[in-house]
Amino acid sequence: MSADFWAGYTSGAVGILIGNPLDLVKTRLQAGNAAPHAEPTGTVIGPAPAADVSPRSFRQHFDRAGTLVKGTTAPLLGYGALNAILFMTYNRTLTLLHDTPELPTSLAKVWCAGAAGGLASFVVSAPTELIKCRAQVSTDHATSSWTVVRDVWKREGIRGLYYGGGITSIRDAFGYGWYFWTYEWSKQAVSSPTDTDRDTAIKVLLCGGLAGVVTWASIFPLDVVKTRVQTQLINAPPHGESETLLPHQAHGKRLSTLQVARNAYQAEGARVFFRGLGICSIRAFVVNAVQWAVYEWMMRLLRQP
């Protein structure tokens, strides 16, 4: 494998380990104070009582030591692969656009290459996000990434793992376009030929953190809708079967992406699409600062003769 594959994989795995506790809070805030439920007719009509996920109840999100790593397994394995695909596709696309990945000259090409990388990473990000979100939203301590995979596979097969894939791919393409654009723009703006290694390291951290914040700010409403789409109810198990460990369980049918967005707006107003943005911005800065630093360090290390 190429240097950018392993640099991307390692930086992605490190980012997940650092950011998972805050990501858990973000996901629960996005999913809302309630899960969908159904009338006897089977039509989904809105919220039913569920775990309190208000910002004031921050401590409850970490009620057990295991909660700190809840839902980590899927993204730890998946996000490393996602990051590897992302950076490989970005570098190859930028080269095809006749630009240099190490020092690009066109920010427009950087955005397009980033969007291509985000779109390519969909094959990994869609199932990874679904598994992570369902494991994190569940209040059942027995629920893990593996139980989510088992239940989804048993009920729906491979198609179930890609539920919500459409909005995930749009989110990734748009978001990663701004991700690479912001990183390259800010790095070029603050870099100087007289920078020492220490100066360069600090600027990489700052530029990486800024790229993470800008990216999440640009796609956060899409991410809220994606989270709610992927954590919707699924059909209840037939009589006599054990109940699934997924978070939203009831008789009924799933709503489309547009229906989820419309219902969220009607029930909670425009603010619902920015719930959790504060905690997400803190996480985004820390995770992406470290992630870019690890990526740049790994690239230098792997390219040494």
Secondary structure, DSSP 8 states (H G I E B T S, - for coil): --HHHHHHHHHHHHHHHHHHHHHHHHHHHHH-SEEEEE-TTS-EEEEEE-----GGGGGGGGSSGGGGGTT-HHHHHHHHHHHHHHHHHHHHHHHHTT--SSS-S-HHHHHHHHHHHHHHTHHHHHHHHHHHHHHHH---TT--HHHHHHHHHHHHTHHHHTTTHHHHHHHHHHHHHHHHHHHHHHHHHH--TT--HHHHHHHHHHHHHHHHHHHHHHHHHHHHHHHHHHT--B----TTS-----S-B-SS----HHHHHHHHHHHH-GGGGGTTHHHHHHHHHHHHHHHHHHHHHHHHHHT--
